[in-house]
């Protein structure tokens, strides 16, 4: 949702169909093969609805499935996520960077590749922030429970002189104000969502798929969980929507609920 929010800001004329697989949240604690199967099911559903480009707006799903999706759907443009270690490594002054992400993201080949390519000579401190995704799903951005999770992750990193925090989960940008309170203004917090939105625009331009700028796009939200919970969350973060409905999993296929 943090990525979609940035895409809405940068590409207001595009029609957006967002699938929230809330039935399986959080992905980060699931085996990568299981997440890969869900990613294929969601992709098939999006393509059945006429998607012209697919943004895998989840670090765990990108780690699990992005390469396989591109191989299986060679005619479909995909935009994925990777932890923003490169800009952190390029700008750190202390040489120490903190990364907050899910266990599955840390275990994926994509993360290992990013570290190998861009983090030579930089010390990376990692934390999985257990329970934070569930807090954010509830719309709990600033409670004592959320603060405790983040302090447990960040205070030991601050003792190691980190000057940059990379958000390696798309839930975490919703608690940036709380993170900034804990680490202080002298520590840079990197949200990858704006860069993903810019890449989405570049891909649409590359394949001549951009809508006319003289229109307002539709915002359609689909959830495999409770639609009222998704609606409450959208109102909490002030995201407007044109339509919201429910789907359910039939095996590894998404079907609409009548």
Beta strands, then each sheet from edge to edge (+ up, - down):
strand 1: 16-20
strand 2: 53-55
strand 3: 77-79
strand 4: 96-101
strand 5: 123-127
strand 6: 164-168
strand 7: 188-190
strand 8: 219-223
strand 9: 243-250
strand 10: 253-256
sheet 1: 1+ 8+ 9+ 10-
sheet 2: 2+ 3+
sheet 3: 5+ 4+ 6+ 7+
end
